[in-house]
Amino acid sequence: MIICSSGLIGLIMANTYMTRPLNLYHLQLAIQLLETEINYARSSLPEACSRIAEQIKQPVASFFGEFAANLQSLESPTVIEAWNRALQILKEAGFLKEDLEIMAQLGNVLGQSDADDQIKHLSLLQNRLASAIKQAEQERDKNVRLWNYLGFCVGALVVLLLF
């Protein structure tokens, strides 16, 4: 029982390293969709974010859906406030602080200028997300096997120490 429970803890820790690159990839894909909506469709921000929420996977879909809802509600008078409220969804989903900081920077400029300037900011964000994805993949490659083995080994060590 001890070996299984500590092994399960190791598997859960390994899973966090496996999901981060995937979540960042979905976030990058959503930013590409937002850039397309702004550049070609010339959709309003709430409309574009609602469409993105329908096309992308969770938890990023919840983030864009919440952002669109915040923009349409009267509770969030500015885009920045709506963006920061929606960022709480990503925080609860386990995104790291540096990932949230990258996204917060976009919230400060989104909706503040013309479409061409916003596209430049979105492209910059995509580049930052691409480097974050590479870093997350390197961490995943390094830490997944470590946590898988460490969980079971610690459980075996505890069992040996008890007997």
Secondary structure, 3 states (H helix, E strand, C coil): CHHHHHHHHHHHHHHHHHHHHHHHHHHHHHHHHHHHHHHHHCCCHHHHHHHHHHHCCCCHHHHHHHHHHHHHCCCCCCHHHHHHHHHHHHHHCCCCHHHHHHHHHHHHHCCCCCHHHHHHHHHHHHHHHHHHHHHHHHHHHHHHHHHHHHHHHHHHHHHHHHC
